[in-house]
Amino acid sequence: MSATTEPERAAGWTIREARAEDWPGIWAILEPVIRAGETFTWDRDTAEDEARGRWFKQAPGQTFVAVADGPGDSDSDRAAGAILGTGELHPNQGGGGSHVANAGYMVHPAQAGRGLARALCAYSLEAARDAGFRAMQFNAVVESNVRAVAAWKSMGFEVLATIPEAFNHPELGYVGLQVMYRRL
């Protein structure tokens, strides 16, 4: 299945390219993650308009969402069509470095531990391959985000370097940022 033409269905959700009308659901996930300042390097006071401009990507990049397939349980976060998580991919660099993708993912906190971040990553790897990228690199994985580090390692990424004290975590203080990489 091509990540750029067909939605991916799994575990009660569908992953598909994002549409403009998805923004309120995407922002409901992005805003608390940005404000917490624990896992993304964005300024904690990033405005909604700026976030939208940064998150939505143009080809060969892509922005995508995981939406709930059905009524699931009584939790409103699982209502059919509810956005459970989102991701984006884009060239890591321009020019001679444009064949390497970069990506980011955010999942609604109520969906943590269900494999959704891994599914978003898998979708992005396939979409990046379909778009002609040869590899994917994560420039800034906060080392204290141990669940993400473990998930990306399990998906074939390796830590190329840890930049000591490169991220000022609001509770832990200065922690490392990891550069992770895998071929497609």
JOJOKA-V665010 format. One record per helix or strand. SS is the DSSP state (a for helix, b for strand). FROM is the first residue (numbers start at 1). LEN is the number of residues. If there is no record, write none. Layout:
[[SS FROM LEN] [SS FROM LEN]]
This chain:
[[b 8 3] [b 13 5] [a 20 17] [a 48 8] [b 62 7] [a 76 3] [b 83 9] [a 95 3] [b 100 8] [a 109 3] [a 116 15] [b 135 8] [a 146 9] [b 158 12] [b 173 11]]
